[in-house]
Amino acid sequence: MTDEQIIERFEQEEITLATIKRRVWAYSIDEILISVLFMIIFFGKIPQDASYEQTLNLLNSLFSYVILLKIIYQTFFVWYYGATPGKMLMKIRVISTIDLENPAMIYALNRAIVRIISETFFYIGFLWALTNPKKETWHDKVAKTLVVNVY
């Protein structure tokens, strides 16, 4: 869909873009949920008598698992439901600019991967949304998605 077609369809269906504030809240909720999931999965891996340094080294060695968990979490929820639990709580969702439906799995996966890259580089891809009229982040641009309100 062209930008003009998207605008026309948004007006017809009374779709509005999600605010940055709602997106930040949704992001925060999802990060807390992912952290809790990580702790549940890997809690038994940390020995009770480990020193601070040993615990820190162990957590650093598990970093790639955190990245994988985030990618799986984001991909599954955005592809299957059109929203992560954080987005659901904030009443926002991700839609494809191709058909205004949930993104296809490959687009959801691309979105999740670019999201991680954006986080790695000081969240600059997220900050991009502050200057973009459609409030698109880098991961939205790559995946051809927009985040909209659900009413």
C-alpha positions as CSV (number, residue, x, y, z in Angstrom):
1,M,0.0,0.0,0.0
2,T,1.1,3.5,-0.7
3,D,1.2,6.1,2.0
4,E,-1.9,7.7,0.5
5,Q,-3.8,4.4,0.5
6,I,-2.8,3.8,4.1
7,I,-4.0,7.2,5.2
8,E,-7.3,6.7,3.4
9,R,-7.8,3.3,5.0
10,F,-6.9,4.7,8.4
11,E,-9.5,7.4,8.0
12,Q,-12.2,4.9,6.8
13,E,-11.6,2.5,9.6
14,E,-10.8,5.2,12.2
15,I,-7.3,3.8,13.0
16,T,-4.9,6.0,14.9
17,L,-1.2,5.7,15.5
18,A,-0.1,4.7,19.0
19,T,1.6,7.4,21.0
20,I,5.2,7.2,21.9
21,K,4.2,7.2,25.6
22,R,2.1,4.0,25.1
23,R,4.9,2.4,23.1
24,V,7.4,3.1,25.9
25,W,5.1,1.6,28.5
26,A,4.5,-1.4,26.4
27,Y,8.3,-1.8,25.9
28,S,8.9,-1.5,29.6
29,I,6.2,-4.1,30.4
30,D,7.7,-6.5,27.9
31,E,11.2,-6.1,29.2
32,I,10.1,-6.9,32.7
33,L,8.2,-10.0,31.4
34,I,11.3,-11.2,29.5
35,S,13.5,-10.6,32.5
36,V,11.1,-12.7,34.7
37,L,11.0,-15.4,32.1
38,F,14.8,-15.4,31.9
39,M,15.1,-15.7,35.7
40,I,12.6,-18.6,35.8
41,I,14.4,-20.5,33.1
42,F,18.0,-19.9,34.3
43,F,17.6,-19.5,38.1
44,G,18.8,-23.0,38.8
45,K,22.0,-22.4,36.8
46,I,23.4,-20.0,39.4
47,P,25.1,-21.8,42.3
48,Q,24.0,-20.5,45.8
49,D,27.6,-20.1,46.9
50,A,28.8,-18.3,43.8
51,S,30.7,-15.0,44.3
52,Y,29.5,-11.8,42.8
53,E,32.2,-12.1,40.1
54,Q,31.2,-15.7,39.3
55,T,27.6,-14.8,39.1
56,L,28.4,-11.9,36.8
57,N,30.5,-14.1,34.5
58,L,27.7,-16.7,34.4
59,L,25.1,-14.1,33.5
60,N,27.4,-12.6,30.8
61,S,27.8,-16.1,29.3
62,L,24.0,-16.4,29.1
63,F,23.6,-13.1,27.2
64,S,23.1,-14.8,23.8
65,Y,20.2,-16.7,25.4
66,V,18.6,-13.4,26.4
67,I,18.9,-12.2,22.8
68,L,17.4,-15.4,21.5
69,L,14.5,-15.3,24.1
70,K,13.7,-11.7,23.1
71,I,13.7,-12.6,19.4
72,I,11.4,-15.6,19.9
73,Y,9.1,-13.6,22.3
74,Q,8.8,-10.6,19.9
75,T,8.4,-12.7,16.7
76,F,5.8,-15.1,18.1
77,F,3.5,-12.5,19.7
78,V,3.7,-9.9,16.9
79,W,3.1,-12.6,14.3
80,Y,0.4,-14.6,16.1
81,Y,-1.4,-11.9,18.0
82,G,-0.3,-8.7,16.4
83,A,0.9,-7.5,19.8
84,T,3.2,-8.5,22.7
85,P,1.6,-8.8,26.2
86,G,2.9,-5.3,26.9
87,K,1.3,-3.9,23.8
88,M,-1.9,-5.8,24.7
89,L,-2.0,-4.2,28.1
90,M,-1.5,-0.8,26.6
91,K,-4.1,-1.4,23.9
92,I,-1.9,-1.1,20.9
93,R,-0.9,-3.5,18.2
94,V,1.5,-3.9,15.3
95,I,0.0,-4.0,11.8
96,S,1.5,-4.6,8.4
97,T,1.5,-1.7,6.0
98,I,1.0,-4.2,3.2
99,D,-2.5,-5.3,4.3
100,L,-3.2,-3.7,7.7
101,E,-3.3,-7.2,9.3
102,N,-0.8,-9.0,11.6
103,P,2.7,-9.1,10.1
104,A,3.7,-12.3,8.4
105,M,6.2,-14.4,10.3
106,I,9.2,-13.4,8.2
107,Y,8.3,-9.7,8.8
108,A,7.8,-10.3,12.5
109,L,11.2,-12.1,12.7
110,N,12.9,-9.3,10.8
111,R,11.3,-6.7,13.1
112,A,12.5,-8.6,16.2
113,I,16.1,-8.8,14.9
114,V,16.3,-5.2,13.9
115,R,14.8,-4.2,17.2
116,I,17.7,-6.0,19.0
117,I,20.2,-4.2,16.7
118,S,18.5,-0.9,17.5
119,E,18.7,-1.6,21.3
120,T,22.4,-2.4,20.9
121,F,23.2,0.9,19.3
122,F,21.9,3.1,22.1
123,Y,18.2,2.8,21.1
124,I,18.8,5.1,18.1
125,G,16.3,3.2,16.0
126,F,13.7,3.8,18.7
127,L,14.5,7.5,18.9
128,W,14.0,7.7,15.1
129,A,10.3,7.4,15.8
130,L,10.4,10.8,17.6
131,T,11.2,12.5,14.3
132,N,9.1,10.4,12.0
133,P,5.5,11.5,11.2
134,K,4.3,7.9,11.2
135,K,6.2,7.2,14.5
136,E,8.1,4.4,12.8
137,T,11.1,2.9,14.4
138,W,13.9,1.3,12.4
139,H,12.3,-2.1,13.1
140,D,8.9,-0.8,11.9
141,K,10.5,0.5,8.6
142,V,12.3,-2.8,7.9
143,A,9.3,-4.9,8.7
144,K,6.8,-2.6,6.9
145,T,4.7,-2.2,10.1
146,L,3.0,0.5,12.1
147,V,1.9,0.5,15.7
148,V,-1.7,1.6,16.1
149,N,-4.3,2.0,18.9
150,V,-6.8,-0.7,19.5
151,Y,-10.3,0.5,20.4
